[in-house]
Amino acid sequence: MLIASRIFTSDSDDRACYQVILPTDVSQVGHLVEVVAGCCFDAVSPAPRTRFRLCTVVAEAVANAMLYGNENDPARRVTVEIAVHANHVVIGVTDEGEGYDPDLLPDPTSDEALELTTGRGLYMIRQLADHVAFNDRGNTIWMTLPRC
Protein backbone atom coordinates (compact mmCIF):
# COMPACT_ATOMS: atom_id res chain seq x y z
CA MET A 1 0.00 0.00 0.00
CA LEU A 2 1.34 3.42 -0.96
CA ILE A 3 1.12 6.20 1.60
CA ALA A 4 2.32 9.78 1.34
CA SER A 5 4.47 10.81 4.29
CA ARG A 6 4.01 14.37 5.48
CA ILE A 7 7.29 16.28 5.59
CA PHE A 8 7.58 19.22 7.94
CA THR A 9 9.78 22.02 6.62
CA SER A 10 11.38 24.94 8.38
CA ASP A 11 10.10 27.32 5.70
CA SER A 12 7.72 30.00 6.88
CA ASP A 13 5.26 29.63 4.00
CA ASP A 14 1.94 27.83 4.33
CA ARG A 15 2.68 24.88 2.09
CA ALA A 16 2.19 21.23 2.99
CA CYS A 17 4.87 18.83 1.77
CA TYR A 18 4.58 15.10 1.20
CA GLN A 19 6.82 12.33 -0.09
CA VAL A 20 6.15 8.89 -1.53
CA ILE A 21 8.95 6.43 -2.28
CA LEU A 22 8.00 3.40 -4.32
CA PRO A 23 9.73 0.55 -6.11
CA THR A 24 9.82 0.41 -9.88
CA ASP A 25 6.53 -1.38 -10.56
CA VAL A 26 4.33 0.15 -13.26
CA SER A 27 1.31 -1.66 -11.84
CA GLN A 28 1.49 0.85 -8.93
CA VAL A 29 1.25 3.99 -11.09
CA GLY A 30 -2.55 4.26 -10.94
CA HIS A 31 -2.61 3.90 -7.17
CA LEU A 32 0.20 6.43 -6.80
CA VAL A 33 -1.72 8.93 -8.93
CA GLU A 34 -4.69 8.67 -6.54
CA VAL A 35 -2.43 9.14 -3.50
CA VAL A 36 -0.88 12.27 -5.06
CA ALA A 37 -4.29 13.64 -6.06
CA GLY A 38 -5.50 13.06 -2.50
CA CYS A 39 -2.63 15.16 -1.14
CA CYS A 40 -3.06 17.91 -3.72
CA PHE A 41 -6.82 18.26 -3.53
CA ASP A 42 -7.39 17.73 0.18
CA ALA A 43 -10.10 20.19 1.27
CA VAL A 44 -10.62 21.59 -2.26
CA SER A 45 -12.78 20.47 -5.14
CA PRO A 46 -10.77 20.89 -8.32
CA ALA A 47 -12.33 21.39 -11.71
CA PRO A 48 -12.42 18.15 -13.72
CA ARG A 49 -9.82 19.54 -16.14
CA THR A 50 -7.49 20.44 -13.25
CA ARG A 51 -7.73 16.91 -11.85
CA PHE A 52 -7.19 15.42 -15.32
CA ARG A 53 -4.09 17.54 -15.90
CA LEU A 54 -2.56 16.58 -12.55
CA CYS A 55 -3.32 12.87 -12.87
CA THR A 56 -1.99 12.72 -16.43
CA VAL A 57 1.32 14.47 -15.73
CA VAL A 58 1.96 12.41 -12.59
CA ALA A 59 1.22 9.14 -14.39
CA GLU A 60 3.45 10.06 -17.34
CA ALA A 61 6.34 11.30 -15.20
CA VAL A 62 6.31 8.28 -12.89
CA ALA A 63 5.95 5.77 -15.74
CA ASN A 64 8.85 7.46 -17.57
CA ALA A 65 10.96 7.37 -14.40
CA MET A 66 10.27 3.67 -13.96
CA LEU A 67 10.59 2.52 -17.56
CA TYR A 68 13.35 4.79 -18.88
CA GLY A 69 15.16 6.24 -15.87
CA ASN A 70 15.21 3.08 -13.76
CA GLU A 71 15.17 0.80 -16.81
CA ASN A 72 12.26 -1.13 -15.27
CA ASP A 73 14.59 -2.45 -12.53
CA PRO A 74 12.45 -3.40 -9.50
CA ALA A 75 15.43 -2.85 -7.19
CA ARG A 76 15.43 0.86 -8.04
CA ARG A 77 13.09 3.38 -6.46
CA VAL A 78 11.13 6.42 -7.61
CA THR A 79 10.66 9.33 -5.22
CA VAL A 80 7.65 11.63 -5.61
CA GLU A 81 7.64 14.90 -3.68
CA ILE A 82 4.57 17.09 -3.44
CA ALA A 83 4.46 20.71 -2.28
CA VAL A 84 0.89 21.93 -1.88
CA HIS A 85 0.47 25.70 -1.86
CA ALA A 86 -2.81 27.60 -1.60
CA ASN A 87 -3.32 27.97 -5.36
CA HIS A 88 -0.84 25.59 -6.96
CA VAL A 89 1.13 22.40 -6.45
CA VAL A 90 4.68 21.48 -7.35
CA ILE A 91 5.35 17.80 -7.93
CA GLY A 92 8.85 16.38 -8.27
CA VAL A 93 9.59 12.90 -9.61
CA THR A 94 13.10 11.49 -9.21
CA ASP A 95 14.44 8.17 -10.47
CA GLU A 96 17.74 6.42 -9.72
CA GLY A 97 18.88 6.38 -13.35
CA GLU A 98 21.74 8.15 -15.06
CA GLY A 99 19.54 11.02 -16.22
CA TYR A 100 19.26 12.61 -19.66
CA ASP A 101 19.06 15.95 -21.43
CA PRO A 102 15.36 16.57 -22.12
CA ASP A 103 16.24 19.14 -24.78
CA LEU A 104 17.78 16.37 -26.92
CA LEU A 105 14.54 14.42 -27.26
CA PRO A 106 13.07 14.50 -30.76
CA ASP A 107 9.92 16.50 -31.40
CA PRO A 108 7.05 13.97 -31.30
CA THR A 109 5.00 16.15 -33.65
CA SER A 110 7.58 15.99 -36.44
CA ASP A 111 6.74 13.99 -39.56
CA GLU A 112 9.43 11.40 -38.70
CA ALA A 113 7.99 10.79 -35.21
CA LEU A 114 4.27 10.64 -35.98
CA GLU A 115 4.30 6.87 -36.56
CA LEU A 116 6.33 6.07 -33.42
CA THR A 117 4.56 4.46 -30.47
CA THR A 118 6.75 6.15 -27.82
CA GLY A 119 8.12 9.61 -27.15
CA ARG A 120 5.01 11.60 -26.32
CA GLY A 121 5.02 11.54 -22.50
CA LEU A 122 7.26 14.54 -21.90
CA TYR A 123 5.50 16.42 -24.69
CA MET A 124 2.15 15.86 -22.94
CA ILE A 125 3.61 16.90 -19.58
CA ARG A 126 4.89 20.14 -21.10
CA GLN A 127 1.49 20.83 -22.66
CA LEU A 128 -0.51 20.16 -19.49
CA ALA A 129 1.69 21.61 -16.71
CA ASP A 130 2.04 25.34 -16.11
CA HIS A 131 5.80 24.99 -15.64
CA VAL A 132 8.28 22.12 -16.12
CA ALA A 133 11.90 22.05 -14.96
CA PHE A 134 14.65 19.45 -14.60
CA ASN A 135 17.69 19.09 -12.40
CA ASP A 136 21.13 19.27 -14.03
CA ARG A 137 21.54 15.49 -14.00
CA GLY A 138 18.22 14.99 -15.77
CA ASN A 139 16.75 12.45 -13.36
CA THR A 140 14.29 14.78 -11.60
CA ILE A 141 11.36 16.58 -13.18
CA TRP A 142 9.38 19.28 -11.36
CA MET A 143 5.90 20.13 -12.58
CA THR A 144 3.79 23.07 -11.41
CA LEU A 145 0.02 22.89 -11.79
CA PRO A 146 -3.02 24.76 -10.45
CA ARG A 147 -4.76 23.39 -7.39
CA CYS A 148 -8.33 24.52 -8.12
C-alpha positions in Angstrom: 0.0 0.0 0.0 1.3 3.4 -1.0 1.1 6.2 1.6 2.3 9.8 1.3 4.5 10.8 4.3 4.0 14.4 5.5 7.3 16.3 5.6 7.6 19.2 7.9 9.8 22.0 6.6 11.4 24.9 8.4 10.1 27.3 5.7 7.7 30.0 6.9 5.3 29.6 4.0 1.9 27.8 4.3 2.7 24.9 2.1 2.2 21.2 3.0 4.9 18.8 1.8 4.6 15.1 1.2 6.8 12.3 -0.1 6.1 8.9 -1.5 9.0 6.4 -2.3 8.0 3.4 -4.3 9.7 0.5 -6.1 9.8 0.4 -9.9 6.5 -1.4 -10.6 4.3 0.1 -13.3 1.3 -1.7 -11.8 1.5 0.8 -8.9 1.2 4.0 -11.1 -2.6 4.3 -10.9 -2.6 3.9 -7.2 0.2 6.4 -6.8 -1.7 8.9 -8.9 -4.7 8.7 -6.5 -2.4 9.1 -3.5 -0.9 12.3 -5.1 -4.3 13.6 -6.1 -5.5 13.1 -2.5 -2.6 15.2 -1.1 -3.1 17.9 -3.7 -6.8 18.3 -3.5 -7.4 17.7 0.2 -10.1 20.2 1.3 -10.6 21.6 -2.3 -12.8 20.5 -5.1 -10.8 20.9 -8.3 -12.3 21.4 -11.7 -12.4 18.1 -13.7 -9.8 19.5 -16.1 -7.5 20.4 -13.3 -7.7 16.9 -11.9 -7.2 15.4 -15.3 -4.1 17.5 -15.9 -2.6 16.6 -12.6 -3.3 12.9 -12.9 -2.0 12.7 -16.4 1.3 14.5 -15.7 2.0 12.4 -12.6 1.2 9.1 -14.4 3.5 10.1 -17.3 6.3 11.3 -15.2 6.3 8.3 -12.9 6.0 5.8 -15.7 8.9 7.5 -17.6 11.0 7.4 -14.4 10.3 3.7 -14.0 10.6 2.5 -17.6 13.3 4.8 -18.9 15.2 6.2 -15.9 15.2 3.1 -13.8 15.2 0.8 -16.8 12.3 -1.1 -15.3 14.6 -2.4 -12.5 12.4 -3.4 -9.5 15.4 -2.8 -7.2 15.4 0.9 -8.0 13.1 3.4 -6.5 11.1 6.4 -7.6 10.7 9.3 -5.2 7.7 11.6 -5.6 7.6 14.9 -3.7 4.6 17.1 -3.4 4.5 20.7 -2.3 0.9 21.9 -1.9 0.5 25.7 -1.9 -2.8 27.6 -1.6 -3.3 28.0 -5.4 -0.8 25.6 -7.0 1.1 22.4 -6.5 4.7 21.5 -7.3 5.4 17.8 -7.9 8.8 16.4 -8.3 9.6 12.9 -9.6 13.1 11.5 -9.2 14.4 8.2 -10.5 17.7 6.4 -9.7 18.9 6.4 -13.3 21.7 8.2 -15.1 19.5 11.0 -16.2 19.3 12.6 -19.7 19.1 16.0 -21.4 15.4 16.6 -22.1 16.2 19.1 -24.8 17.8 16.4 -26.9 14.5 14.4 -27.3 13.1 14.5 -30.8 9.9 16.5 -31.4 7.1 14.0 -31.3 5.0 16.1 -33.6 7.6 16.0 -36.4 6.7 14.0 -39.6 9.4 11.4 -38.7 8.0 10.8 -35.2 4.3 10.6 -36.0 4.3 6.9 -36.6 6.3 6.1 -33.4 4.6 4.5 -30.5 6.7 6.2 -27.8 8.1 9.6 -27.1 5.0 11.6 -26.3 5.0 11.5 -22.5 7.3 14.5 -21.9 5.5 16.4 -24.7 2.2 15.9 -22.9 3.6 16.9 -19.6 4.9 20.1 -21.1 1.5 20.8 -22.7 -0.5 20.2 -19.5 1.7 21.6 -16.7 2.0 25.3 -16.1 5.8 25.0 -15.6 8.3 22.1 -16.1 11.9 22.0 -15.0 14.6 19.5 -14.6 17.7 19.1 -12.4 21.1 19.3 -14.0 21.5 15.5 -14.0 18.2 15.0 -15.8 16.8 12.4 -13.4 14.3 14.8 -11.6 11.4 16.6 -13.2 9.4 19.3 -11.4 5.9 20.1 -12.6 3.8 23.1 -11.4 0.0 22.9 -11.8 -3.0 24.8 -10.4 -4.8 23.4 -7.4 -8.3 24.5 -8.1 
